Amino acid sequence: MAANCISGGAPVARRVRAYFAPGKRGAEAPVVFDPSRQGGFDLDAPPVPWIDLGSIQGFTRSGTSRTAVMETGAPAAGFLQVRESLGAQVSFTFLNWTKLTMALATASQHMNVLAAASGGASAAVGAQAAPAVPVQSGSSATSLVLAGGDAAQFAAGQMIAVDIDYNGQTGFVGTPVAGAYLRKPLADVDYVRRVTFNVALAADVHANGLTLAQALPGGAPAAGAKVQALTGFVDREGGSFFQEWSGLFVMEGGLGDRIAYYYPRLQPATSAEETALPLAGKDKGKLERIALQARLLALPVTDPLDGERVVCYRSFVPAKNALV
């Protein structure tokens, strides 16, 4: 049967969806988005390890690359064009506040506010934390197995952080997602859990442990991991650490056509900034939604196909039966 062909028009999209995945810091190994295998993924169920951060507003791409024309002859005339520098930025507004959206919207460390122990001195990033509880074997990204009696220290609806003890290591810390870089040893045994991205909400507490409402971003807990309750998040203006994640932005047209922008390496390029979005309807002029403003710098990678250095891949899937 012959196909009923249609002319290929410009996609009409309602929204832009944002997805981020943690690369391996130090090795500069970003997460790969393969359009041949993943180009048509369910937008509500992205492939592992991509994390769905929902719809964003005001998505803008800007190239910062510079080119120049080489000249030859007398009088000089253009001979060929060369690229002098390579760079790009993306900016947009997050419509929700989470651990990851806060971290991506500020060029600094992002910390978990661990539940405080009784007594102890106050601190701007949270006081000394209540003791952590060991995670037992058999745990997964969505279920934590705890020893008898330990589960009673937690409650359904409580946020938790899961990671190993800090034991004096330097360099990138956080398992498996790096949350900080240390140049010298510290004394806080809970430091890794203060900066870890392995956080989730406890949906249920039972005799043998915790059932999580969402999968831990880093997957199943590492050997020796412990769990602590947390009460919120905090970031700081300043410091020397920059988050780095792989980014994927998808626009889906009404006819099934799809544009995807894959940035292998993105780092926040601005200090923490919020924007007020006035609410429409009967609350217009009375209430505002406080949203996170993000601007990210795209860093280059070397494409193994041909050794070229690039900062972004744009892929397009036409509508069914559209002329190409």
Summary of the structure (lengths in Angstrom):
residues: 324
radius of gyration: 23.2
end to end distance: 19.5
largest distance: 86.2
contacts: 925
relative contact order: 0.23
helix: 7%
strand: 43%
